[in-house]
Amino acid sequence: MRILDSLIHNYQDHLERVENRAFLKSVMATCAMVASADGEVSFAQRVRVDQILETLEKLKIFDPHEGMDLFNDFTDAIIANPEQGHAKAWQALEDGAPDTSSRELLFRVCVAISEANLESSLTDQIEIVTLCNRLGINPEKCGLYVDNPIFQEAVSPDDEQG
């Protein structure tokens, strides 16, 4: 009986990992875009990614090394070739966050990565506003400080009406 229970449990874990794999990739892509916005990834940002992997329920089923490997792949691609790296990250982001609640969670992940260095970074903020626009999220409604005129240009008129 124990062998059968173990097989069933392992199979259920496998199914859960398969179902959440796209979400893992989208979270790691999001983290990579914000963390690499200034051209380098700090140790504090890497620690924050690890904390996210251990905190989000959908991601706890994955080995943290698997998530960090994805994060490193995305950051390396973005830093080596920003255009192609961002395209790869956007694809993962869109595949893994099909609904509003997933996208809002990705926004909160962006903010967590941005705050990891304990200082406000304009490049991080610009990357987050760009992500919000692509995800269809109004950054003001989610609590992002956007009074700076540079952010006003990034927020589309449709977002401000919603």
C-alpha positions in Angstrom: 0.0 0.0 0.0 2.8 2.4 0.8 4.4 1.9 -2.6 1.1 2.7 -4.3 0.6 5.8 -2.1 4.1 6.9 -2.9 3.6 6.5 -6.6 0.3 8.4 -6.5 1.9 11.2 -4.5 4.9 11.4 -6.9 2.6 11.5 -9.9 0.5 14.3 -8.4 3.6 16.3 -7.7 4.8 15.8 -11.2 1.4 16.9 -12.6 1.5 20.0 -10.4 5.0 20.9 -11.6 3.9 20.5 -15.2 0.9 22.7 -14.7 2.9 25.4 -13.0 6.0 25.3 -15.1 4.9 28.2 -17.4 4.1 30.3 -14.3 7.6 29.6 -12.9 9.1 30.7 -16.2 7.0 33.9 -16.2 8.0 34.8 -12.7 11.7 34.2 -13.4 11.4 36.2 -16.6 9.7 39.1 -14.7 12.4 38.9 -12.0 15.1 38.9 -14.6 13.7 41.9 -16.5 13.6 44.1 -13.4 16.8 42.8 -11.8 18.8 43.4 -15.0 17.2 46.7 -15.9 20.4 48.6 -14.8 22.7 46.1 -16.6 23.7 44.1 -13.5 22.0 41.8 -11.0 22.9 42.4 -7.3 23.3 39.8 -4.6 20.3 41.3 -2.8 18.1 40.8 -5.9 19.3 37.1 -6.2 18.4 36.6 -2.5 15.0 38.1 -3.2 14.4 35.8 -6.1 15.2 32.8 -3.9 12.8 34.2 -1.3 10.1 34.4 -3.9 10.7 30.8 -4.9 10.3 29.7 -1.3 7.2 31.9 -0.6 4.9 31.6 -3.6 2.7 28.6 -3.2 2.7 27.7 -6.9 6.5 27.7 -6.9 7.2 25.8 -3.7 6.9 22.5 -5.6 10.0 23.4 -7.7 13.6 22.9 -6.6 14.9 26.5 -6.0 17.9 25.7 -8.2 15.7 25.1 -11.1 14.1 28.5 -10.7 17.5 30.2 -10.2 18.8 28.5 -13.4 15.8 29.9 -15.3 16.4 33.3 -13.7 20.1 33.2 -14.7 19.2 32.1 -18.3 16.9 35.1 -18.6 19.3 37.6 -17.1 22.2 36.4 -19.1 20.1 36.7 -22.3 18.9 40.2 -21.5 22.3 41.5 -20.6 24.0 39.8 -23.6 21.5 41.0 -26.1 18.7 43.2 -24.7 16.4 43.0 -27.7 16.5 39.2 -28.0 16.6 38.7 -24.3 13.6 40.8 -23.6 11.7 39.0 -26.5 12.4 35.7 -24.9 11.3 37.0 -21.5 8.1 38.5 -22.8 7.2 35.2 -24.4 7.6 33.4 -21.2 5.7 36.1 -19.3 2.7 36.0 -21.7 2.6 32.2 -21.7 2.7 31.9 -17.9 0.4 34.8 -16.8 -2.8 34.5 -18.9 -5.2 36.0 -16.3 -5.4 39.2 -14.3 -4.7 37.7 -10.9 -1.5 36.1 -12.3 -0.4 39.4 -13.9 -1.1 41.4 -10.7 1.0 38.8 -8.8 3.8 39.3 -11.3 3.6 43.1 -10.7 4.0 42.5 -6.9 7.0 40.3 -7.8 8.5 43.2 -9.8 8.2 45.6 -6.9 9.8 43.0 -4.5 12.8 42.7 -6.8 13.0 46.4 -7.2 13.0 47.0 -3.5 15.7 44.3 -2.8 18.5 46.9 -3.0 16.8 49.1 -0.4 16.9 52.1 -2.7 14.7 53.5 -5.4 16.0 52.9 -8.9 14.7 54.8 -11.8 15.6 52.1 -14.3 13.8 49.5 -12.2 10.7 51.8 -12.0 10.7 52.3 -15.8 11.0 48.6 -16.4 8.1 48.0 -14.0 5.9 50.6 -15.7 6.7 49.0 -19.0 5.8 45.6 -17.7 2.5 47.0 -16.3 1.6 48.4 -19.7 2.4 45.1 -21.5 0.4 43.2 -18.8 -2.5 45.6 -18.9 -2.1 46.8 -15.3 -2.4 50.4 -14.2 0.7 50.9 -11.9 -1.1 53.6 -9.9 -3.9 51.2 -9.0 -1.3 48.8 -7.7 0.4 51.4 -5.5 3.4 52.2 -7.7 4.6 55.8 -7.3 4.2 57.3 -10.8 4.1 61.1 -10.1 7.4 61.5 -12.0 6.7 62.9 -15.5 8.8 60.1 -17.1 6.3 57.6 -15.7 3.3 59.6 -17.0 4.5 59.1 -20.5 4.7 55.3 -20.0 1.2 55.0 -18.7 -1.3 54.8 -21.5 -4.5 56.9 -21.5 -6.6 53.7 -21.5 -4.9 52.7 -18.2 -5.8 56.0 -16.6 -9.5 55.8 -17.5 -9.9 52.2 -16.1 
